[in-house]
């Protein structure tokens, strides 16, 4: 194993904001240390903190893991080539870009597969249709789906310098400002990140973005409960959370875990209410028929048992899935499934 081989692996890592040039061509690889059973790569960042630091570190590590023998442990470190004030680090990111954001709402679920991101995207579009200024931060780093669901795949957000720090400019479409780690990763690329690295990337997706003036900033949180979630709600001034579930009884335990996380004294965030997704199936040829595949009113009963508000039901309709895959959120339509999200947005706005 030679340094040239390592450089070849690192040439696969492209910098999205630098005309897709690789990190070797950009001179970012400052050092390579090869030891028995380990390889350490040091990436150099000049002067100001690159807003894509965590992505580039994760992508470099993923490339090394992909090519190196299984017994070789890869490590990627960072350094600055100039003396840079400590305040430029991720840990020092403040809430400057959130000063003109009125309400920050987390969209969460106790587990994956309940349609949390579908609800988050369509709720954002529905709020915009009601006349609010809205943004959505995709904090689900392991499964970022917002680029696909909004038809913004392949988009590359730019950065701008404000008061000596670079901030990412969010994408805008359907009257909503969007930000996702999916804009900075190849579609097939697996992000192999440990907890602290993932947490830092999440913070960048919210705190290092120039959101401007917003009435609502929705944060599509990763599914489940864990240290990433707790760190996220500690570092981001989240006002409240919306819980998304499906109606079956077996989902109750997962919903309860999610509710208890936000109620924990170390988190202590208001729960705005619960949304029952996939509440009933409506066949397109027979829009007046309803089939309660996963049980009837399970979400409403969960909300009552847990003492939280019930925000509404979203039907299981083929059009919702098709619209998401096509990058045209169903909340843009005037069909019954689109109106369900308009009603949900009205309930959210009313409670805030």
QUIHU-V343838 format. One line per field, one symbol per residue. phi: phi as a letter, one per 40 degrees, with the letter a starting at -180 (. if undefined). psi: psi as a letter, one per 40 degrees, with the letter a starting at -180 (. if undefined). burial: 1 if it has 16 or more other C-alpha atoms within 10 Angstrom, else 0. A space follows every 50 residues. Layout:
phi: ???
psi: ???
burial: ???
This chain:
phi: .bcccccccccccbcdcbffccccccgcccabbbbdgabbbbbbbcfccc cbdcccccccccccccbcddccccbbbbabcbcbddccccccdbbdcbcb bcbbbcbbacacgcgccccccccccccccchccbbbbcccccacbcdccb gbcgcbdcbbcbfgbcbccccbafgbcbaacccbbcdcccccbcdccccc cccccbcbbccgcbcbbcbccccgbacccccccccbcccabbbbabcccc cdcccccccccccdccbfbcccibbccfcacbcdcbcccbbccbhbfccc cddcccgbcbcibbccbdccccccccgbdccccbcccccccccccccccc cc
psi: hidddddddeeehihdefffiidddefehdihhhiheihhhhhhhhcihh efdddddddddddddddiidehhihhiiiieihhideeiddehafdeede hdhhhihiidiieefddddddddddddddeeihiihhgegdefhedddee ffieigiiiihhfeihihhiihifeihihiedeeiidehhhgiidddddd ddddeddfhgdahidhhhhhiiiahaddddddddehghdiihhhiieide edddddddddddeidedgihhdahhhifdihhhdegeeihhgdeihfddd dddddefiihdihhighddddddddefghdeeieiddddddddddddddd d.
burial: 00000110111111110000011100011101000000111111100111 11111111111111100100001111010000000001010010001100 10111111111101111111111111111001111111111011111111 11100110100000111111100011111111111000001010000111 11111111111011111111111110011111100101111111111100 11011111111100001011111111111111000000000100001111 01100001111111111011001100111111000011111111111100 00
